[in-house]
Structure formats: structure tokens, C-alpha cells
Amino acid sequence: MRSDTVVELKGITKAFPGVVANKDIDFELNRGEVHALLGENGAGKTTLMNILSGLLRPDDGEIRIFGKPVSFRSPREAISLGIGMVHQQFLLVPSLSVVENIVLGHKEEGFIPNLRNVEKKIKTLSENYNLEIEPRAKVWQLSAGEKQRVEILKALYREAQVLILDEPTSVLAPQEAEGLINALREMTSEGHLSVVFVSHKLPEVTAVSDRITVLRRGRVVAAMENDNVDYAVLSNVMVGRELQKSVSPRRREKGGILLEVEDLVVPDDRGVPAVDGVSFTLSEGEILGIAGVAGNGQKELGEALIGLRSATRGRVIFCGKEITDITPRQAIEKKIGFIPEEPLTIGLAGGLSVADNLILDTYRSSRFLRKGLLDYNKIEGFSRGIVDTHGIKTPDLGLQVGHLSGGNVQRLILGRELSRDLKLLVANHPTKGLDVGAADFVWEKLISLGEEGVGIILISEDLEEIQTLSNRIAVMYEGELVGVEESGRVDRKKIGLLMMGVGKEE
């Protein structure tokens, strides 16, 4: 072991019923280093990092921190040794405020912490890292992106020496992502912080990392220095095969008007307008990309369109008929599909099986009934088809969905929604947490839906995704549409600035 090694994992093995998540993995993190961890969904990345952060205990192998063998019994023990992790599934208490979540369990603040002083520290950190957040807001009132910022701030507040970041830039505008990467490079260059950077965005990985380790099926298949690594080579190593050329933008012929949104106002959970006077149209077969930093009303807009949130003003007209404030069941009956930002919070039931979740919104259909009762043979055949087609890695159809990796959860809800006969799909971050191969698969699916005449509202902070798939791109900032342009005429830098409120039309 090198004298500057901060973390050393030797021979880490971890198995769950029916699946070996990690098999004899070796991994090192050096002082002042950014070490990228890549792999397909279900490759074992999250399991390995959960072991390092104290959430799981390995079946075999050894963990050394600063050269000393350790055996974590809880995340608190890992935190006490300076290891902080921002998880893919947020570990926050919804009923508490941002400040309360950040100091929760932090012994150094005492039995009754001075929340005013904590708030000042949080504001300083948020300004330094461009992670804007309202310290007094309740976590249940926050968007997924805002919750991720709280998780990052919580780790930084505890002065973590080892920071594990899982998709840390997925909710940031390009300029903000660049700012975070620059900040990480600066902090690690001083030797105060070492970072494990888990991401499926290869340009980010090559921009920020010193070394790259690739996992596939629970094993290390490559470990390399980041020295002008070729994207194609890295992608092929990750998936174990040569990927087809990534999908390219396609300009489809649009049909008649499918959806009209007029002067829509939708409040957030605090009662404050999150969508403020938004108007737009969507044609049959059109993909309208909605770009914006998380927390600017995109989530509320999508939920209003499918009946999960009520509007206080305006109208939504679908196929010539007003559907403002319809219920989710009515939306399903009208052939409107929805891919939520957080599937395990909205859309899936973590305690139910894979098969149960795949028929959760259509179990009343005659296709799954026999003499008025559920036909489990039909359900199994239907579910197996989706699992195989969408590459959902699960030992069996009876596994609880809450035990799947984040990427496999995303594949599951995609498979379910795309299996239905749709006229409109509201897709909120449809490739969140997916590797490059899986993301290309989803892109092809969405393009095919558009070519079949399905209208798609695509909500994403990934500008490559937005530009590749969309006919038109709209930018949301502080609840308003601040610009709508044809995709082919979009300036990437201008879109990034609009996402931060710079250059918007008055």
C-alpha cells in the first residue's frame, strides 16, 4: 500500500439472495485524488460504496482507512473517520428542515445545536459550491435536485476527508456542473479531500478524475490512469461489448395539436406558485424538451399534466378536450403515461414485487384476469417479457422493487409505461442513473414513440439528451418559460445561461 493511500479495499465480496453483487474487488483511493467508478446498472458500484460508507458489511475482504483495518457497524462509524456519501436514494428525514437534517446525529453540535450558527455555515458552503438551498425549508417540500444538494452539503458540513458522490451533477446546469468539478479539483489538489466520483457521464469522468475503475457484473474489469482515455474504449469496457453508434437527432414530421397548456399556474407543496403562467402547445409525434435546473417548476408542471397536482389558474387541453385537474386514473384511461423523477416515491411500491409493480396501474385490465380473478400465469409472462426486453437485472419476479439498484428501478418503470398504448408521455429524467448503453436504448424507444405519433414532454437537465431527442427546447426558470426554440437552432451556452436566469426575456 502506498503511503498516501486513504482508502484500500481488498478482496471485497458481497452476495444477496440469488445474486453476487461484489466478487473479490480491490480498490484504492489516494490522498487528493478523484477516482471515478464506472459500470452498468447492477454492476455493483452502489453496493461497494455502501460497504465503504458503513451501510453494508462485506461477506469477505478487508477495509483499510489511512492504513488501519476497520470494520464499520454503521454509517456513523464511517462518518467519524471522515467518510461521507451522497447516495442515489436520499437519506433525509422529510418532516425536518434542511438545517435540522444537516445537524441530525452530528455530536459536535451538542445536544441542542445553535441552528442560527448552523444556518450561517450552510449558507457559506452553499455559496462556495453554488448549491443554492433554503436552510429553513422542510425536506418534504424540496425537489429531488434540492434534496441532492442537501446531501452534498451535509457531507461537506461534516468536513469529510473522503467524499463519495453518486451522479453529483445530474441536477446542475452545465455551468454549475463545471463549477462543482472545478471546486472538487481545487479541494483535492490541496490534499484536504479525496473523492470517489460515480457517474455515467463520460465527459465529466474524464474531466475530473485522476484514475478510473470499471466494474462489470460485480468484478473489476479495468483500472486505468485518466490519460486521454477514449470515450468509445471506455464505453466498450463498461458494457463488455462494442456499442452501436449513439442515436442522432431526427426531425420527425409533426401531426396536429395534441396538447395545449394555457396560462397555467401550479403551486408547490408550500403553496407558492412553482409554475407561473406557463403556456405552450405540443403536436402529435413531437418531443418538447423542457430544460432547467431542478427546483424551477419542471417537476410541478409534469405532475399537473398527469393529475398528481392541481392548478390554481389556467387550462390544459388534450385531444381537444379540457383535462385540467384530472385524476391519475383518468390520465391512464386517456392514454397518458408518466415517468416520475423519483420512481420509488411516486409510481412504484418498494415493498411489492417486480411483477406486481409492472401491473400496478393496469391490473384491472382483462389481459390479466381470468373469471374475474388475477391470472398469475399471464402476469408472469407479461412481466418476464418486460424484464428481458429492458434488461432489468433481478434474480426473480418476486423480488421487492425496493431491493433493486437505482438504474434497474428506472428500467422497470420505463418498461411498464412504454408497454402501454400511449398518446402522450410525460418523461421526467427518463435516463437518470442509467449507463451509456441503457441510455441509448431509452433514447431509441422515445424516438420510436415519437415516430408512432406519441407526443412527449421530456424534462431533463442533460442538455445532450434534450438536444438529441427534442424537436423544440423550452427553458424553465423560476416557474416561467424563458425561451422556446427549435432544437436545430439552439446555442448550448445560451441554454445553460437561461437555465440560471441569465439573458431571459423580460
Secondary structure, 3 states (H helix, E strand, C coil): CCCCEEEEEEEEEEEECCEEEEEEEEEEEECCCEEEEEECCCCCHHHHHHHHCCCCCCCEEEEEECCEEECCCCHHHHHHCCEEEECCCCCCCCCCEHHHHHHCCCHHHCCCCCHHHHHHHHHHHHHHCCCCCCCCCEHHHCCHHHHHHHHHHHHHHCCCCEEEEECCCCCCCHHHHHHHHHHHHHHHHCCCCEEEEECCCHHHHHHHCCEEEEEECCEEEEEEECCCCCHHHHHHHHHCCCCCCCCCCCCCCCCCEEEEEEEEEEECCCCCEEEEEEEEEEECCCEEEEECCCCCCHHHHHHHHCCCCCCCEEEEEECCEECCCCCHHHHHHCCEEEECCCCCCCCCCCCCEHHHHHCCCCCCCHHHEECCEECHHHHHHHHHHHHHHCCCCCCCCCCEHHHCCHHHHHHHHHHHHHCCCCCEEEEECCCCCCCHHHHHHHHHHHHHHHHCCCEEEEECCCHHHHHHHCCEEEEEECCEEEEEEEHHHCCHHHHHHHHCCCCCCC
